[in-house]
Structure formats: C-alpha cells, structure tokens
Amino acid sequence: MDNFGPIILIEVVLIFGGVLLFAWWQLRDLRKEREKDAKNNAQDLAQDK
C-alpha cells in the first residue's frame, strides 16, 4: 500500500464526526441541566411565598 490518502481521509472524517457528536451531546446535557435548575428555582420561589 503506497497510497495512504484514503485511509487518512477516513480517519479524519471519523475523528471530526466524533468531536461533533461529543460537542452536541455536551450541549444537550447542559440544556437539560439548565432547564432542571430553572424548574427547581421556580419551585423554590413558589414555596417561599
């Protein structure tokens, strides 16, 4: 195998896709945590009244 270009291209695509997937997962998790915190804060304010 003298030409490693296609293999390198496939690896780059897989790594880039993995990074994008990880970033999406983290942002989704952050959104869920923020929504949960906002819900808890609203409940705390309702209980304080």
Secondary structure, 3 states (H helix, E strand, C coil): CCCCHHHHHHHHHHHHHHHHHHHHHHHHHHHHHHHHHHHHHHHHHHHHC
